[in-house]
């Protein structure tokens, strides 16, 4: 129940990349070998990448290129 609550809250705060990172970390059996700081860093990096990819997709769509980029 707590995990679902965390994921819902992350999505409500529009931290979709972090939510996906948290879910994928929970599925990895050896994730406990990493420290909290390392795990948190992975989540922040995935959120940053997610936002950059969305920004790039939005800009490419707004450019209305004749050929797909």
PLY file of the C-alpha trace (Angstrom):
ply
format ascii 1.0
element vertex 69
property float x
property float y
property float z
element edge 68
property int vertex1
property int vertex2
end_header
0.00 0.00 0.00
2.81 2.40 0.88
4.56 1.77 -2.44
1.41 2.52 -4.43
0.97 5.69 -2.40
4.54 6.82 -3.17
4.14 6.15 -6.89
0.79 7.98 -6.95
2.29 10.98 -5.16
5.26 11.11 -7.55
2.90 11.04 -10.52
0.67 13.70 -8.93
3.74 15.93 -8.60
4.51 15.26 -12.27
7.70 13.37 -11.45
6.97 10.58 -13.91
10.61 9.78 -14.59
11.30 9.42 -10.89
8.21 7.25 -10.49
9.40 4.94 -13.26
12.89 4.81 -11.75
11.47 3.91 -8.33
9.34 1.14 -9.83
12.26 -0.29 -11.81
14.53 -0.17 -8.74
11.99 -2.20 -6.75
12.13 -4.93 -9.42
15.93 -5.28 -9.24
17.01 -7.88 -6.67
20.51 -6.43 -6.09
19.46 -2.79 -5.64
20.07 -3.03 -1.87
23.79 -3.09 -2.60
23.61 0.61 -3.48
23.52 3.31 -0.86
20.53 5.63 -0.47
22.48 8.45 -2.14
23.33 6.28 -5.15
19.74 5.11 -5.54
18.40 8.64 -5.17
20.95 9.87 -7.72
19.71 7.26 -10.21
16.13 8.43 -9.69
17.05 12.10 -10.15
19.07 11.29 -13.28
16.16 9.37 -14.78
13.76 12.24 -14.05
16.17 14.71 -15.70
16.55 12.47 -18.76
12.78 11.99 -18.97
12.22 15.77 -18.95
14.96 16.41 -21.53
13.51 13.77 -23.86
10.01 15.25 -23.54
11.40 18.74 -24.20
13.24 17.56 -27.31
10.14 15.75 -28.60
8.03 18.88 -28.01
10.55 21.10 -29.83
10.80 18.70 -32.76
7.03 18.59 -33.01
6.81 22.39 -32.90
9.48 22.67 -35.63
7.12 20.92 -38.07
9.96 19.44 -40.09
9.03 17.97 -43.45
11.08 14.86 -42.79
11.21 13.07 -39.46
14.26 14.05 -37.44
0 1
1 2
2 3
3 4
4 5
5 6
6 7
7 8
8 9
9 10
10 11
11 12
12 13
13 14
14 15
15 16
16 17
17 18
18 19
19 20
20 21
21 22
22 23
23 24
24 25
25 26
26 27
27 28
28 29
29 30
30 31
31 32
32 33
33 34
34 35
35 36
36 37
37 38
38 39
39 40
40 41
41 42
42 43
43 44
44 45
45 46
46 47
47 48
48 49
49 50
50 51
51 52
52 53
53 54
54 55
55 56
56 57
57 58
58 59
59 60
60 61
61 62
62 63
63 64
64 65
65 66
66 67
67 68
